[in-house]
Amino acid sequence: MLMEDAMRSPHIDDFVRLTTDIPELALIRGEVGVVRSTWFAPSTAYEVEFHQIGHDYQTRALLLPEQVEVEEGSLFKVKDLAADVVKTELIVTEAH
């Protein structure tokens, strides 16, 4: 894989991973969102929509290129991990 492929710019409907915490929006590094729009002036920015586990609403953030990285490949691993966390929480809760 070429370095430029690994560092490509996000496009609309791409999945991106947050590279830094944004405490004002309760978003933490590693969360995955979907690019909904791209802004080019005065500088490049991406409007990204996040659906946080346990919430029935989405959060949108306007992020700079250094705050996101394109998530290539399947997201099933992320979904499976989230399902495992929920199952673990249920087991721990039932045990107490």
Backbone atoms as SQL, in Angstrom:
CREATE TABLE atoms (id INTEGER PRIMARY KEY, chain TEXT, resi INTEGER, resn TEXT, atom TEXT, x REAL, y REAL, z REAL);
INSERT INTO atoms VALUES
  (1, 'A', 1, 'MET', 'N', 0.847, -1.194, 0.000),
  (2, 'A', 1, 'MET', 'CA', 0.000, 0.000, 0.000),
  (3, 'A', 1, 'MET', 'C', 0.883, 1.245, 0.000),
  (4, 'A', 2, 'LEU', 'N', 0.539, 2.185, -0.803),
  (5, 'A', 2, 'LEU', 'CA', 1.275, 3.439, -0.865),
  (6, 'A', 2, 'LEU', 'C', 0.935, 4.312, 0.332),
  (7, 'A', 3, 'MET', 'N', 1.879, 5.137, 0.752),
  (8, 'A', 3, 'MET', 'CA', 1.657, 6.030, 1.885),
  (9, 'A', 3, 'MET', 'C', 0.496, 6.978, 1.608),
  (10, 'A', 4, 'GLU', 'N', 0.362, 7.441, 0.365),
  (11, 'A', 4, 'GLU', 'CA', -0.723, 8.368, 0.049),
  (12, 'A', 4, 'GLU', 'C', -2.092, 7.694, 0.177),
  (13, 'A', 5, 'ASP', 'N', -2.158, 6.376, -0.063),
  (14, 'A', 5, 'ASP', 'CA', -3.415, 5.656, 0.116),
  (15, 'A', 5, 'ASP', 'C', -3.802, 5.612, 1.588),
  (16, 'A', 6, 'ALA', 'N', -2.804, 5.413, 2.450),
  (17, 'A', 6, 'ALA', 'CA', -3.070, 5.323, 3.883),
  (18, 'A', 6, 'ALA', 'C', -3.497, 6.670, 4.460),
  (19, 'A', 7, 'MET', 'N', -3.114, 7.745, 3.803),
  (20, 'A', 7, 'MET', 'CA', -3.392, 9.074, 4.335),
  (21, 'A', 7, 'MET', 'C', -4.369, 9.849, 3.459),
  (22, 'A', 8, 'ARG', 'N', -5.232, 9.151, 2.744),
  (23, 'A', 8, 'ARG', 'CA', -6.113, 9.860, 1.820),
  (24, 'A', 8, 'ARG', 'C', -7.113, 10.727, 2.567),
  (25, 'A', 9, 'SER', 'N', -7.572, 11.763, 1.895),
  (26, 'A', 9, 'SER', 'CA', -8.560, 12.673, 2.476),
  (27, 'A', 9, 'SER', 'C', -9.927, 12.010, 2.503),
  (28, 'A', 10, 'PRO', 'N', -10.697, 12.277, 3.559),
  (29, 'A', 10, 'PRO', 'CA', -12.046, 11.713, 3.634),
  (30, 'A', 10, 'PRO', 'C', -12.968, 12.313, 2.565),
  (31, 'A', 11, 'HIS', 'N', -13.933, 11.524, 2.146),
  (32, 'A', 11, 'HIS', 'CA', -14.978, 11.948, 1.219),
  (33, 'A', 11, 'HIS', 'C', -16.331, 11.769, 1.904),
  (34, 'A', 12, 'ILE', 'N', -17.352, 12.400, 1.362),
  (35, 'A', 12, 'ILE', 'CA', -18.702, 12.255, 1.918),
  (36, 'A', 12, 'ILE', 'C', -19.074, 10.778, 1.964),
  (37, 'A', 13, 'ASP', 'N', -19.668, 10.366, 3.077),
  (38, 'A', 13, 'ASP', 'CA', -20.102, 8.997, 3.393),
  (39, 'A', 13, 'ASP', 'C', -18.964, 8.061, 3.781),
  (40, 'A', 14, 'ASP', 'N', -17.725, 8.556, 3.863),
  (41, 'A', 14, 'ASP', 'CA', -16.629, 7.739, 4.389),
  (42, 'A', 14, 'ASP', 'C', -16.786, 7.608, 5.901),
  (43, 'A', 15, 'PHE', 'N', -16.362, 6.465, 6.421),
  (44, 'A', 15, 'PHE', 'CA', -16.241, 6.301, 7.864),
  (45, 'A', 15, 'PHE', 'C', -14.879, 6.830, 8.262),
  (46, 'A', 16, 'VAL', 'N', -14.849, 7.633, 9.335),
  (47, 'A', 16, 'VAL', 'CA', -13.596, 8.178, 9.843),
  (48, 'A', 16, 'VAL', 'C', -13.499, 7.925, 11.340),
  (49, 'A', 17, 'ARG', 'N', -12.265, 7.794, 11.810),
  (50, 'A', 17, 'ARG', 'CA', -12.009, 7.583, 13.236),
  (51, 'A', 17, 'ARG', 'C', -11.454, 8.870, 13.821),
  (52, 'A', 18, 'LEU', 'N', -11.968, 9.270, 14.959),
  (53, 'A', 18, 'LEU', 'CA', -11.528, 10.471, 15.658),
  (54, 'A', 18, 'LEU', 'C', -10.138, 10.240, 16.240),
  (55, 'A', 19, 'THR', 'N', -9.213, 11.165, 16.017),
  (56, 'A', 19, 'THR', 'CA', -7.838, 11.006, 16.488),
  (57, 'A', 19, 'THR', 'C', -7.550, 11.776, 17.775),
  (58, 'A', 20, 'THR', 'N', -8.526, 12.504, 18.263),
  (59, 'A', 20, 'THR', 'CA', -8.336, 13.290, 19.490),
  (60, 'A', 20, 'THR', 'C', -9.662, 13.399, 20.234),
  (61, 'A', 21, 'ASP', 'N', -9.614, 13.569, 21.524),
  (62, 'A', 21, 'ASP', 'CA', -10.829, 13.779, 22.325),
  (63, 'A', 21, 'ASP', 'C', -11.416, 15.152, 22.036),
  (64, 'A', 22, 'ILE', 'N', -12.742, 15.236, 22.067),
  (65, 'A', 22, 'ILE', 'CA', -13.438, 16.522, 21.995),
  (66, 'A', 22, 'ILE', 'C', -14.412, 16.543, 23.178),
  (67, 'A', 23, 'PRO', 'N', -13.916, 16.921, 24.361),
  (68, 'A', 23, 'PRO', 'CA', -14.728, 16.841, 25.578),
  (69, 'A', 23, 'PRO', 'C', -15.984, 17.705, 25.549),
  (70, 'A', 24, 'GLU', 'N', -15.940, 18.814, 24.808),
  (71, 'A', 24, 'GLU', 'CA', -17.117, 19.691, 24.735),
  (72, 'A', 24, 'GLU', 'C', -18.321, 18.977, 24.130),
  (73, 'A', 25, 'LEU', 'N', -18.063, 17.958, 23.318),
  (74, 'A', 25, 'LEU', 'CA', -19.140, 17.205, 22.663),
  (75, 'A', 25, 'LEU', 'C', -19.233, 15.768, 23.184),
  (76, 'A', 26, 'ALA', 'N', -18.475, 15.465, 24.244),
  (77, 'A', 26, 'ALA', 'CA', -18.432, 14.117, 24.829),
  (78, 'A', 26, 'ALA', 'C', -18.003, 13.074, 23.802),
  (79, 'A', 27, 'LEU', 'N', -17.087, 13.451, 22.906),
  (80, 'A', 27, 'LEU', 'CA', -16.540, 12.527, 21.916),
  (81, 'A', 27, 'LEU', 'C', -15.124, 12.150, 22.335),
  (82, 'A', 28, 'ILE', 'N', -14.811, 10.863, 22.248),
  (83, 'A', 28, 'ILE', 'CA', -13.488, 10.418, 22.658),
  (84, 'A', 28, 'ILE', 'C', -12.719, 9.827, 21.483),
  (85, 'A', 29, 'ARG', 'N', -11.420, 9.943, 21.567),
  (86, 'A', 29, 'ARG', 'CA', -10.521, 9.425, 20.534),
  (87, 'A', 29, 'ARG', 'C', -10.872, 7.974, 20.233),
  (88, 'A', 30, 'GLY', 'N', -10.920, 7.644, 18.933),
  (89, 'A', 30, 'GLY', 'CA', -11.216, 6.279, 18.524),
  (90, 'A', 30, 'GLY', 'C', -12.648, 6.071, 18.072),
  (91, 'A', 31, 'GLU', 'N', -13.544, 7.007, 18.399),
  (92, 'A', 31, 'GLU', 'CA', -14.932, 6.860, 17.947),
  (93, 'A', 31, 'GLU', 'C', -14.995, 6.981, 16.432),
  (94, 'A', 32, 'VAL', 'N', -15.949, 6.256, 15.848),
  (95, 'A', 32, 'VAL', 'CA', -16.109, 6.238, 14.400),
  (96, 'A', 32, 'VAL', 'C', -17.359, 7.027, 14.024),
  (97, 'A', 33, 'GLY', 'N', -17.225, 7.879, 13.007),
  (98, 'A', 33, 'GLY', 'CA', -18.354, 8.662, 12.509),
  (99, 'A', 33, 'GLY', 'C', -18.378, 8.628, 10.992),
  (100, 'A', 34, 'VAL', 'N', -19.387, 9.289, 10.434),
  (101, 'A', 34, 'VAL', 'CA', -19.579, 9.330, 8.985),
  (102, 'A', 34, 'VAL', 'C', -19.450, 10.780, 8.514),
  (103, 'A', 35, 'VAL', 'N', -18.645, 10.996, 7.477),
  (104, 'A', 35, 'VAL', 'CA', -18.497, 12.340, 6.910),
  (105, 'A', 35, 'VAL', 'C', -19.790, 12.695, 6.186),
  (106, 'A', 36, 'ARG', 'N', -20.390, 13.827, 6.565),
  (107, 'A', 36, 'ARG', 'CA', -21.639, 14.273, 5.950),
  (108, 'A', 36, 'ARG', 'C', -21.439, 15.439, 4.990),
  (109, 'A', 37, 'SER', 'N', -20.382, 16.235, 5.177),
  (110, 'A', 37, 'SER', 'CA', -20.083, 17.311, 4.236),
  (111, 'A', 37, 'SER', 'C', -18.626, 17.727, 4.394),
  (112, 'A', 38, 'THR', 'N', -18.107, 18.389, 3.367),
  (113, 'A', 38, 'THR', 'CA', -16.739, 18.885, 3.375),
  (114, 'A', 38, 'THR', 'C', -16.768, 20.392, 3.158),
  (115, 'A', 39, 'TRP', 'N', -16.002, 21.101, 3.950),
  (116, 'A', 39, 'TRP', 'CA', -15.884, 22.552, 3.847),
  (117, 'A', 39, 'TRP', 'C', -14.498, 22.881, 3.328),
  (118, 'A', 40, 'PHE', 'N', -14.385, 23.886, 2.458),
  (119, 'A', 40, 'PHE', 'CA', -13.100, 24.222, 1.860),
  (120, 'A', 40, 'PHE', 'C', -12.622, 25.633, 2.175),
  (121, 'A', 41, 'ALA', 'N', -13.447, 26.473, 2.777),
  (122, 'A', 41, 'ALA', 'CA', -13.021, 27.847, 3.064),
  (123, 'A', 41, 'ALA', 'C', -13.446, 28.233, 4.475),
  (124, 'A', 42, 'PRO', 'N', -12.642, 28.870, 5.241),
  (125, 'A', 42, 'PRO', 'CA', -11.308, 29.358, 4.913),
  (126, 'A', 42, 'PRO', 'C', -10.248, 28.245, 4.891),
  (127, 'A', 43, 'SER', 'N', -10.541, 27.083, 5.490),
  (128, 'A', 43, 'SER', 'CA', -9.626, 25.943, 5.392),
  (129, 'A', 43, 'SER', 'C', -10.475, 24.676, 5.341),
  (130, 'A', 44, 'THR', 'N', -9.855, 23.559, 5.004),
  (131, 'A', 44, 'THR', 'CA', -10.588, 22.307, 4.872),
  (132, 'A', 44, 'THR', 'C', -11.062, 21.814, 6.235),
  (133, 'A', 45, 'ALA', 'N', -12.324, 21.392, 6.277),
  (134, 'A', 45, 'ALA', 'CA', -12.909, 20.810, 7.485),
  (135, 'A', 45, 'ALA', 'C', -13.979, 19.816, 7.054),
  (136, 'A', 46, 'TYR', 'N', -14.288, 18.882, 7.951),
  (137, 'A', 46, 'TYR', 'CA', -15.272, 17.839, 7.654),
  (138, 'A', 46, 'TYR', 'C', -16.363, 17.850, 8.712),
  (139, 'A', 47, 'GLU', 'N', -17.613, 17.855, 8.245),
  (140, 'A', 47, 'GLU', 'CA', -18.739, 17.708, 9.171),
  (141, 'A', 47, 'GLU', 'C', -18.956, 16.209, 9.329),
  (142, 'A', 48, 'VAL', 'N', -18.768, 15.724, 10.557),
  (143, 'A', 48, 'VAL', 'CA', -18.829, 14.290, 10.834),
  (144, 'A', 48, 'VAL', 'C', -19.944, 14.017, 11.833),
  (145, 'A', 49, 'GLU', 'N', -20.733, 12.989, 11.528),
  (146, 'A', 49, 'GLU', 'CA', -21.849, 12.586, 12.384),
  (147, 'A', 49, 'GLU', 'C', -21.456, 11.347, 13.182),
  (148, 'A', 50, 'PHE', 'N', -21.626, 11.418, 14.503),
  (149, 'A', 50, 'PHE', 'CA', -21.314, 10.309, 15.401),
  (150, 'A', 50, 'PHE', 'C', -22.595, 9.810, 16.058),
  (151, 'A', 51, 'HIS', 'N', -22.740, 8.493, 16.143),
  (152, 'A', 51, 'HIS', 'CA', -23.842, 7.858, 16.878),
  (153, 'A', 51, 'HIS', 'C', -23.210, 7.144, 18.061),
  (154, 'A', 52, 'GLN', 'N', -23.405, 7.685, 19.245),
  (155, 'A', 52, 'GLN', 'CA', -22.781, 7.111, 20.425),
  (156, 'A', 52, 'GLN', 'C', -23.653, 6.005, 21.008),
  (157, 'A', 53, 'ILE', 'N', -23.005, 4.936, 21.456),
  (158, 'A', 53, 'ILE', 'CA', -23.707, 3.793, 22.040),
  (159, 'A', 53, 'ILE', 'C', -24.476, 4.257, 23.271),
  (160, 'A', 54, 'GLY', 'N', -25.736, 3.854, 23.339),
  (161, 'A', 54, 'GLY', 'CA', -26.561, 4.196, 24.481),
  (162, 'A', 54, 'GLY', 'C', -27.325, 5.505, 24.339),
  (163, 'A', 55, 'HIS', 'N', -27.134, 6.205, 23.238),
  (164, 'A', 55, 'HIS', 'CA', -27.843, 7.465, 23.005),
  (165, 'A', 55, 'HIS', 'C', -28.763, 7.307, 21.796),
  (166, 'A', 56, 'ASP', 'N', -29.911, 7.971, 21.847),
  (167, 'A', 56, 'ASP', 'CA', -30.841, 7.894, 20.721),
  (168, 'A', 56, 'ASP', 'C', -30.758, 9.134, 19.833),
  (169, 'A', 57, 'TYR', 'N', -29.640, 9.820, 19.883),
  (170, 'A', 57, 'TYR', 'CA', -29.414, 10.995, 19.040),
  (171, 'A', 57, 'TYR', 'C', -28.001, 10.927, 18.479),
  (172, 'A', 58, 'GLN', 'N', -27.725, 11.736, 17.468),
  (173, 'A', 58, 'GLN', 'CA', -26.388, 11.806, 16.909),
  (174, 'A', 58, 'GLN', 'C', -25.756, 13.150, 17.251),
  (175, 'A', 59, 'THR', 'N', -24.454, 13.163, 17.200),
  (176, 'A', 59, 'THR', 'CA', -23.685, 14.377, 17.434),
  (177, 'A', 59, 'THR', 'C', -22.926, 14.694, 16.158),
  (178, 'A', 60, 'ARG', 'N', -23.004, 15.938, 15.708),
  (179, 'A', 60, 'ARG', 'CA', -22.243, 16.371, 14.533),
  (180, 'A', 60, 'ARG', 'C', -21.165, 17.345, 14.979),
  (181, 'A', 61, 'ALA', 'N', -19.988, 17.168, 14.387),
  (182, 'A', 61, 'ALA', 'CA', -18.852, 18.022, 14.723),
  (183, 'A', 61, 'ALA', 'C', -18.158, 18.454, 13.443),
  (184, 'A', 62, 'LEU', 'N', -17.670, 19.675, 13.424),
  (185, 'A', 62, 'LEU', 'CA', -16.876, 20.192, 12.310),
  (186, 'A', 62, 'LEU', 'C', -15.411, 19.990, 12.697),
  (187, 'A', 63, 'LEU', 'N', -14.722, 19.101, 11.972),
  (188, 'A', 63, 'LEU', 'CA', -13.392, 18.668, 12.364),
  (189, 'A', 63, 'LEU', 'C', -12.343, 19.007, 11.314),
  (190, 'A', 64, 'LEU', 'N', -11.152, 19.281, 11.780),
  (191, 'A', 64, 'LEU', 'CA', -10.016, 19.548, 10.905),
  (192, 'A', 64, 'LEU', 'C', -9.408, 18.230, 10.425),
  (193, 'A', 65, 'PRO', 'N', -8.685, 18.254, 9.310),
  (194, 'A', 65, 'PRO', 'CA', -8.114, 17.016, 8.770),
  (195, 'A', 65, 'PRO', 'C', -7.265, 16.233, 9.777),
  (196, 'A', 66, 'GLU', 'N', -6.531, 16.923, 10.640),
  (197, 'A', 66, 'GLU', 'CA', -5.684, 16.220, 11.607),
  (198, 'A', 66, 'GLU', 'C', -6.473, 15.566, 12.747),
  (199, 'A', 67, 'GLN', 'N', -7.778, 15.840, 12.824),
  (200, 'A', 67, 'GLN', 'CA', -8.602, 15.255, 13.870),
  (201, 'A', 67, 'GLN', 'C', -9.298, 13.958, 13.450),
  (202, 'A', 68, 'VAL', 'N', -9.150, 13.572, 12.183),
  (203, 'A', 68, 'VAL', 'CA', -9.798, 12.353, 11.691),
  (204, 'A', 68, 'VAL', 'C', -8.850, 11.554, 10.806),
  (205, 'A', 69, 'GLU', 'N', -9.089, 10.259, 10.738),
  (206, 'A', 69, 'GLU', 'CA', -8.388, 9.414, 9.772),
  (207, 'A', 69, 'GLU', 'C', -9.427, 8.498, 9.141),
  (208, 'A', 70, 'VAL', 'N', -9.277, 8.254, 7.846),
  (209, 'A', 70, 'VAL', 'CA', -10.226, 7.423, 7.111),
  (210, 'A', 70, 'VAL', 'C', -10.142, 6.002, 7.634),
  (211, 'A', 71, 'GLU', 'N', -11.285, 5.413, 7.898),
  (212, 'A', 71, 'GLU', 'CA', -11.374, 4.033, 8.373),
  (213, 'A', 71, 'GLU', 'C', -11.632, 3.141, 7.176),
  (214, 'A', 72, 'GLU', 'N', -10.610, 2.407, 6.775),
  (215, 'A', 72, 'GLU', 'CA', -10.715, 1.519, 5.620),
  (216, 'A', 72, 'GLU', 'C', -11.158, 0.136, 6.073),
  (217, 'A', 73, 'GLY', 'N', -11.757, -0.595, 5.172),
  (218, 'A', 73, 'GLY', 'CA', -12.132, -1.974, 5.468),
  (219, 'A', 73, 'GLY', 'C', -13.448, -2.070, 6.217),
  (220, 'A', 74, 'SER', 'N', -13.691, -3.245, 6.764),
  (221, 'A', 74, 'SER', 'CA', -14.952, -3.552, 7.422),
  (222, 'A', 74, 'SER', 'C', -15.034, -2.922, 8.805),
  (223, 'A', 75, 'LEU', 'N', -16.203, -2.427, 9.136),
  (224, 'A', 75, 'LEU', 'CA', -16.442, -1.912, 10.481),
  (225, 'A', 75, 'LEU', 'C', -17.086, -2.974, 11.361),
  (226, 'A', 76, 'PHE', 'N', -17.267, -4.181, 10.846),
  (227, 'A', 76, 'PHE', 'CA', -17.904, -5.223, 11.641),
  (228, 'A', 76, 'PHE', 'C', -17.125, -5.502, 12.914),
  (229, 'A', 77, 'LYS', 'N', -15.812, -5.384, 12.864),
  (230, 'A', 77, 'LYS', 'CA', -14.999, -5.593, 14.054),
  (231, 'A', 77, 'LYS', 'C', -15.381, -4.595, 15.132),
  (232, 'A', 78, 'VAL', 'N', -15.608, -3.344, 14.746),
  (233, 'A', 78, 'VAL', 'CA', -16.006, -2.309, 15.703),
  (234, 'A', 78, 'VAL', 'C', -17.382, -2.641, 16.269),
  (235, 'A', 79, 'LYS', 'N', -18.321, -3.039, 15.408),
  (236, 'A', 79, 'LYS', 'CA', -19.665, -3.371, 15.863),
  (237, 'A', 79, 'LYS', 'C', -19.637, -4.587, 16.773),
  (238, 'A', 80, 'ASP', 'N', -18.845, -5.613, 16.416),
  (239, 'A', 80, 'ASP', 'CA', -18.737, -6.806, 17.247),
  (240, 'A', 80, 'ASP', 'C', -18.169, -6.462, 18.610),
  (241, 'A', 81, 'LEU', 'N', -17.166, -5.592, 18.643),
  (242, 'A', 81, 'LEU', 'CA', -16.575, -5.175, 19.901),
  (243, 'A', 81, 'LEU', 'C', -17.608, -4.467, 20.768),
  (244, 'A', 82, 'ALA', 'N', -18.412, -3.581, 20.173),
  (245, 'A', 82, 'ALA', 'CA', -19.451, -2.873, 20.922),
  (246, 'A', 82, 'ALA', 'C', -20.470, -3.859, 21.475),
  (247, 'A', 83, 'ALA', 'N', -20.863, -4.853, 20.680),
  (248, 'A', 83, 'ALA', 'CA', -21.819, -5.866, 21.140),
  (249, 'A', 83, 'ALA', 'C', -21.224, -6.668, 22.291),
  (250, 'A', 84, 'ASP', 'N', -19.937, -7.001, 22.226),
  (251, 'A', 84, 'ASP', 'CA', -19.276, -7.738, 23.302),
  (252, 'A', 84, 'ASP', 'C', -19.252, -6.923, 24.590),
  (253, 'A', 85, 'VAL', 'N', -19.021, -5.604, 24.475),
  (254, 'A', 85, 'VAL', 'CA', -19.018, -4.744, 25.655),
  (255, 'A', 85, 'VAL', 'C', -20.384, -4.736, 26.308),
  (256, 'A', 86, 'VAL', 'N', -21.443, -4.617, 25.511),
  (257, 'A', 86, 'VAL', 'CA', -22.810, -4.612, 26.048),
  (258, 'A', 86, 'VAL', 'C', -23.105, -5.938, 26.721),
  (259, 'A', 87, 'LYS', 'N', -22.745, -7.059, 26.094),
  (260, 'A', 87, 'LYS', 'CA', -22.965, -8.382, 26.691),
  (261, 'A', 87, 'LYS', 'C', -22.220, -8.501, 28.008),
  (262, 'A', 88, 'THR', 'N', -20.983, -8.034, 28.051),
  (263, 'A', 88, 'THR', 'CA', -20.189, -8.098, 29.270),
  (264, 'A', 88, 'THR', 'C', -20.833, -7.272, 30.370),
  (265, 'A', 89, 'GLU', 'N', -21.327, -6.086, 30.037),
  (266, 'A', 89, 'GLU', 'CA', -21.989, -5.242, 31.024),
  (267, 'A', 89, 'GLU', 'C', -23.226, -5.928, 31.572),
  (268, 'A', 90, 'LEU', 'N', -23.989, -6.615, 30.713),
  (269, 'A', 90, 'LEU', 'CA', -25.178, -7.316, 31.169),
  (270, 'A', 90, 'LEU', 'C', -24.808, -8.449, 32.117),
  (271, 'A', 91, 'ILE', 'N', -23.777, -9.191, 31.785),
  (272, 'A', 91, 'ILE', 'CA', -23.344, -10.303, 32.637),
  (273, 'A', 91, 'ILE', 'C', -22.890, -9.790, 33.992),
  (274, 'A', 92, 'VAL', 'N', -22.102, -8.721, 33.988),
  (275, 'A', 92, 'VAL', 'CA', -21.607, -8.147, 35.254),
  (276, 'A', 92, 'VAL', 'C', -22.767, -7.613, 36.073),
  (277, 'A', 93, 'THR', 'N', -23.729, -6.958, 35.440),
  (278, 'A', 93, 'THR', 'CA', -24.883, -6.407, 36.137),
  (279, 'A', 93, 'THR', 'C', -25.732, -7.524, 36.749),
  (280, 'A', 94, 'GLU', 'N', -25.955, -8.583, 35.988),
  (281, 'A', 94, 'GLU', 'CA', -26.754, -9.704, 36.492),
  (282, 'A', 94, 'GLU', 'C', -26.069, -10.423, 37.630),
  (283, 'A', 95, 'ALA', 'N', -24.728, -10.416, 37.649),
  (284, 'A', 95, 'ALA', 'CA', -23.976, -11.110, 38.673),
  (285, 'A', 95, 'ALA', 'C', -24.058, -10.379, 40.028),
  (286, 'A', 96, 'HIS', 'N', -24.362, -9.100, 39.985),
  (287, 'A', 96, 'HIS', 'CA', -24.412, -8.306, 41.240),
  (288, 'A', 96, 'HIS', 'C', -25.769, -8.226, 41.763);
